[in-house]
């Protein structure tokens, strides 16, 4: 399922969870990208730097 197929509520919930994780764990953007990349690779994707 592509991100565009997720409904807005689901996208908002994922963003909220990531923001909370970043605050609680004091993660930097680089750390977040590494974490996200690890997760999406399980599903055949990869995080790209924009």
Biopython code that builds the backbone (N, CA, C, O; Angstrom):
import numpy as np
from Bio.PDB.StructureBuilder import StructureBuilder

atoms = [
    (1, "UNK", "N", (0.843, -1.177, 0.000)),
    (1, "UNK", "CA", (0.000, 0.000, 0.000)),
    (1, "UNK", "C", (0.886, 1.236, 0.000)),
    (1, "UNK", "O", (1.778, 1.370, 0.838)),
    (2, "UNK", "N", (0.644, 2.114, -0.917)),
    (2, "UNK", "CA", (1.398, 3.360, -0.985)),
    (2, "UNK", "C", (0.861, 4.343, 0.050)),
    (2, "UNK", "O", (-0.286, 4.240, 0.485)),
    (3, "UNK", "N", (1.695, 5.285, 0.432)),
    (3, "UNK", "CA", (1.282, 6.272, 1.424)),
    (3, "UNK", "C", (0.045, 7.027, 0.951)),
    (3, "UNK", "O", (-0.819, 7.383, 1.752)),
    (4, "UNK", "N", (-0.033, 7.267, -0.351)),
    (4, "UNK", "CA", (-1.175, 8.002, -0.879)),
    (4, "UNK", "C", (-2.477, 7.241, -0.677)),
    (4, "UNK", "O", (-3.551, 7.841, -0.718)),
    (5, "UNK", "N", (-2.402, 5.932, -0.459)),
    (5, "UNK", "CA", (-3.597, 5.136, -0.250)),
    (5, "UNK", "C", (-4.081, 5.175, 1.198)),
    (5, "UNK", "O", (-5.200, 4.749, 1.485)),
    (6, "UNK", "N", (-3.249, 5.681, 2.115)),
    (6, "UNK", "CA", (-3.657, 5.793, 3.509)),
    (6, "UNK", "C", (-4.618, 6.965, 3.658)),
    (6, "UNK", "O", (-4.455, 7.999, 3.009)),
    (7, "UNK", "N", (-5.616, 6.798, 4.513)),
    (7, "UNK", "CA", (-6.507, 7.937, 4.718)),
    (7, "UNK", "C", (-5.804, 8.998, 5.566)),
    (7, "UNK", "O", (-4.788, 8.730, 6.207)),
    (8, "UNK", "N", (-6.367, 10.203, 5.552)),
    (8, "UNK", "CA", (-5.730, 11.323, 6.245)),
    (8, "UNK", "C", (-5.578, 11.068, 7.739)),
    (8, "UNK", "O", (-4.565, 11.441, 8.331)),
    (9, "UNK", "N", (-6.572, 10.440, 8.351)),
    (9, "UNK", "CA", (-6.516, 10.168, 9.784)),
    (9, "UNK", "C", (-5.330, 9.268, 10.119)),
    (9, "UNK", "O", (-4.618, 9.506, 11.094)),
    (10, "UNK", "N", (-5.125, 8.240, 9.311)),
    (10, "UNK", "CA", (-4.006, 7.325, 9.535)),
    (10, "UNK", "C", (-2.683, 8.055, 9.370)),
    (10, "UNK", "O", (-1.766, 7.856, 10.168)),
    (11, "UNK", "N", (-2.567, 8.896, 8.352)),
    (11, "UNK", "CA", (-1.341, 9.669, 8.144)),
    (11, "UNK", "C", (-1.078, 10.582, 9.336)),
    (11, "UNK", "O", (0.060, 10.699, 9.792)),
    (12, "UNK", "N", (-2.129, 11.230, 9.842)),
    (12, "UNK", "CA", (-1.985, 12.115, 11.000)),
    (12, "UNK", "C", (-1.542, 11.344, 12.234)),
    (12, "UNK", "O", (-0.707, 11.825, 13.000)),
    (13, "UNK", "N", (-2.091, 10.159, 12.431)),
    (13, "UNK", "CA", (-1.724, 9.342, 13.592)),
    (13, "UNK", "C", (-0.265, 8.912, 13.520)),
    (13, "UNK", "O", (0.439, 8.930, 14.529)),
    (14, "UNK", "N", (0.190, 8.529, 12.336)),
    (14, "UNK", "CA", (1.593, 8.139, 12.162)),
    (14, "UNK", "C", (2.500, 9.328, 12.448)),
    (14, "UNK", "O", (3.512, 9.177, 13.133)),
    (15, "UNK", "N", (2.159, 10.497, 11.942)),
    (15, "UNK", "CA", (2.964, 11.700, 12.186)),
    (15, "UNK", "C", (3.010, 12.032, 13.672)),
    (15, "UNK", "O", (4.067, 12.369, 14.203)),
    (16, "UNK", "N", (1.855, 11.935, 14.347)),
    (16, "UNK", "CA", (1.811, 12.207, 15.787)),
    (16, "UNK", "C", (2.695, 11.237, 16.561)),
    (16, "UNK", "O", (3.426, 11.643, 17.463)),
    (17, "UNK", "N", (2.629, 9.963, 16.211)),
    (17, "UNK", "CA", (3.455, 8.965, 16.887)),
    (17, "UNK", "C", (4.943, 9.246, 16.688)),
    (17, "UNK", "O", (5.731, 9.142, 17.628)),
    (18, "UNK", "N", (5.321, 9.599, 15.465)),
    (18, "UNK", "CA", (6.723, 9.900, 15.187)),
    (18, "UNK", "C", (7.186, 11.141, 15.940)),
    (18, "UNK", "O", (8.299, 11.168, 16.464)),
    (19, "UNK", "N", (6.336, 12.173, 15.999)),
    (19, "UNK", "CA", (6.694, 13.383, 16.728)),
    (19, "UNK", "C", (6.865, 13.090, 18.221)),
    (19, "UNK", "O", (7.799, 13.582, 18.853)),
    (20, "UNK", "N", (5.962, 12.290, 18.772)),
    (20, "UNK", "CA", (6.073, 11.922, 20.187)),
    (20, "UNK", "C", (7.331, 11.119, 20.453)),
    (20, "UNK", "O", (8.027, 11.355, 21.441)),
    (21, "UNK", "N", (7.626, 10.170, 19.576)),
    (21, "UNK", "CA", (8.840, 9.371, 19.726)),
    (21, "UNK", "C", (10.073, 10.254, 19.673)),
    (21, "UNK", "O", (11.011, 10.074, 20.451)),
    (22, "UNK", "N", (10.068, 11.206, 18.755)),
    (22, "UNK", "CA", (11.213, 12.102, 18.616)),
    (22, "UNK", "C", (11.411, 12.925, 19.889)),
    (22, "UNK", "O", (12.546, 13.126, 20.320)),
    (23, "UNK", "N", (10.329, 13.400, 20.489)),
    (23, "UNK", "CA", (10.425, 14.205, 21.708)),
    (23, "UNK", "C", (10.857, 13.361, 22.896)),
    (23, "UNK", "O", (11.730, 13.772, 23.661)),
    (24, "UNK", "N", (10.259, 12.187, 23.060)),
    (24, "UNK", "CA", (10.547, 11.342, 24.225)),
    (24, "UNK", "C", (11.978, 10.821, 24.183)),
    (24, "UNK", "O", (12.663, 10.788, 25.205)),
    (25, "UNK", "N", (12.420, 10.421, 23.012)),
    (25, "UNK", "CA", (13.754, 9.829, 22.877)),
    (25, "UNK", "C", (14.822, 10.848, 22.502)),
    (25, "UNK", "O", (15.995, 10.498, 22.373)),
    (26, "UNK", "N", (14.424, 12.112, 22.325)),
    (26, "UNK", "CA", (15.349, 13.177, 21.908)),
    (26, "UNK", "C", (16.124, 12.797, 20.647)),
    (26, "UNK", "O", (17.337, 12.988, 20.566)),
    (27, "UNK", "N", (15.402, 12.256, 19.666)),
    (27, "UNK", "CA", (16.042, 11.826, 18.428)),
    (27, "UNK", "C", (16.229, 13.004, 17.480)),
    (27, "UNK", "O", (15.382, 13.893, 17.400)),
    (28, "UNK", "N", (17.330, 12.998, 16.777)),
    (28, "UNK", "CA", (17.590, 13.992, 15.746)),
    (28, "UNK", "C", (16.998, 13.484, 14.427)),
    (28, "UNK", "O", (16.628, 12.315, 14.317)),
    (29, "UNK", "N", (16.912, 14.362, 13.436)),
    (29, "UNK", "CA", (16.333, 13.977, 12.146)),
    (29, "UNK", "C", (17.059, 12.789, 11.525)),
    (29, "UNK", "O", (16.430, 11.901, 10.950)),
    (30, "UNK", "N", (18.385, 12.776, 11.643)),
    (30, "UNK", "CA", (19.163, 11.662, 11.082)),
    (30, "UNK", "C", (18.763, 10.351, 11.751)),
    (30, "UNK", "O", (18.617, 9.329, 11.080)),
    (31, "UNK", "N", (18.585, 10.377, 13.069)),
    (31, "UNK", "CA", (18.169, 9.182, 13.800)),
    (31, "UNK", "C", (16.787, 8.723, 13.351)),
    (31, "UNK", "O", (16.539, 7.525, 13.222)),
    (32, "UNK", "N", (15.885, 9.680, 13.112)),
    (32, "UNK", "CA", (14.527, 9.350, 12.666)),
    (32, "UNK", "C", (14.566, 8.701, 11.284)),
    (32, "UNK", "O", (13.848, 7.732, 11.033)),
    (33, "UNK", "N", (15.402, 9.231, 10.384)),
    (33, "UNK", "CA", (15.510, 8.647, 9.044)),
    (33, "UNK", "C", (16.037, 7.215, 9.114)),
    (33, "UNK", "O", (15.563, 6.343, 8.386)),
    (34, "UNK", "N", (17.019, 6.972, 9.990)),
    (34, "UNK", "CA", (17.564, 5.625, 10.153)),
    (34, "UNK", "C", (16.482, 4.682, 10.664)),
    (34, "UNK", "O", (16.335, 3.567, 10.165)),
    (35, "UNK", "N", (15.730, 5.133, 11.656)),
    (35, "UNK", "CA", (14.642, 4.333, 12.212)),
    (35, "UNK", "C", (13.570, 4.044, 11.165)),
    (35, "UNK", "O", (13.133, 2.903, 11.021)),
    (36, "UNK", "N", (13.150, 5.068, 10.439)),
    (36, "UNK", "CA", (12.129, 4.886, 9.404)),
    (36, "UNK", "C", (12.620, 3.970, 8.288)),
    (36, "UNK", "O", (11.866, 3.143, 7.776)),
    (37, "UNK", "N", (13.888, 4.125, 7.917)),
    (37, "UNK", "CA", (14.440, 3.280, 6.867)),
    (37, "UNK", "C", (14.422, 1.819, 7.287)),
    (37, "UNK", "O", (14.096, 0.940, 6.488)),
    (38, "UNK", "N", (14.772, 1.561, 8.539)),
    (38, "UNK", "CA", (14.767, 0.192, 9.054)),
    (38, "UNK", "C", (13.362, -0.409, 8.985)),
    (38, "UNK", "O", (13.195, -1.578, 8.638)),
    (39, "UNK", "N", (12.357, 0.401, 9.316)),
    (39, "UNK", "CA", (10.978, -0.072, 9.293)),
    (39, "UNK", "C", (10.493, -0.324, 7.871)),
    (39, "UNK", "O", (9.944, -1.388, 7.588)),
    (40, "UNK", "N", (10.688, 0.636, 6.977)),
    (40, "UNK", "CA", (10.132, 0.491, 5.629)),
    (40, "UNK", "C", (10.849, -0.578, 4.804)),
    (40, "UNK", "O", (10.255, -1.139, 3.883)),
    (41, "UNK", "N", (12.105, -0.868, 5.116)),
    (41, "UNK", "CA", (12.811, -1.922, 4.380)),
    (41, "UNK", "C", (12.161, -3.284, 4.595)),
    (41, "UNK", "O", (12.260, -4.163, 3.738)),
    (42, "UNK", "N", (11.494, -3.463, 5.742)),
    (42, "UNK", "CA", (10.760, -4.712, 5.982)),
    (42, "UNK", "C", (9.649, -4.907, 4.958)),
    (42, "UNK", "O", (9.225, -6.032, 4.692)),
    (43, "UNK", "N", (9.184, -3.801, 4.388)),
    (43, "UNK", "CA", (8.078, -3.845, 3.441)),
    (43, "UNK", "C", (8.532, -3.576, 2.012)),
    (43, "UNK", "O", (7.715, -3.307, 1.132)),
    (44, "UNK", "N", (9.834, -3.652, 1.791)),
    (44, "UNK", "CA", (10.378, -3.517, 0.441)),
    (44, "UNK", "C", (10.610, -2.084, -0.009)),
    (44, "UNK", "O", (10.837, -1.844, -1.195)),
    (45, "UNK", "N", (10.559, -1.128, 0.908)),
    (45, "UNK", "CA", (10.781, 0.266, 0.539)),
    (45, "UNK", "C", (12.094, 0.774, 1.067)),
    (45, "UNK", "O", (12.902, 0.015, 1.601)),
    (46, "UNK", "N", (12.303, 2.073, 0.914)),
    (46, "UNK", "CA", (13.469, 2.706, 1.509)),
    (46, "UNK", "C", (13.192, 4.190, 1.656)),
    (46, "UNK", "O", (12.441, 4.773, 0.875)),
    (47, "UNK", "N", (13.806, 4.798, 2.666)),
    (47, "UNK", "CA", (13.653, 6.221, 2.917)),
    (47, "UNK", "C", (14.656, 6.953, 2.046)),
    (47, "UNK", "O", (15.829, 6.584, 1.991)),
    (48, "UNK", "N", (14.192, 7.992, 1.368)),
    (48, "UNK", "CA", (15.080, 8.771, 0.515)),
    (48, "UNK", "C", (15.291, 10.137, 1.127)),
    (48, "UNK", "O", (14.394, 10.685, 1.769)),
    (49, "UNK", "N", (16.474, 10.686, 0.928)),
    (49, "UNK", "CA", (16.797, 12.035, 1.388)),
    (49, "UNK", "C", (16.284, 13.023, 0.355)),
    (49, "UNK", "O", (16.603, 12.903, -0.827)),
    (50, "UNK", "N", (15.499, 13.991, 0.783)),
    (50, "UNK", "CA", (15.009, 15.016, -0.160)),
    (50, "UNK", "C", (15.746, 16.301, 0.052)),
    (50, "UNK", "O", (15.483, 17.285, -0.640)),
]
sb = StructureBuilder()
sb.init_structure("model")
sb.init_model(0)
sb.init_chain("A")
sb.init_seg("    ")
for serial, (resi, resn, name, xyz) in enumerate(atoms, 1):
    if name == "N":
        sb.init_residue(resn, " ", resi, " ")
    sb.init_atom(name, np.array(xyz, "f"), 0.0, 1.0, " ", f" {name:<3s}", serial, name[0])
structure = sb.get_structure()
